[in-house]
Amino acid sequence: MEFVPITEIPLEKDTEEVGNLAKEQKEGDNRQRMQ
């Protein structure tokens, strides 16, 4: 009998979104430095 917490699924989605936000912010910082 496996126990999979319900929170695991949304958490995975949240980390993906946070990763995308961090990536966008990093790209924005790079653009600011170039200007």
Number of C-alpha atoms within 10 A of each C-alpha: 3 4 5 8 7 8 8 10 10 10 11 11 11 12 11 12 12 12 12 12 12 12 12 12 12 12 12 11 11 11 10 9 8 6 5
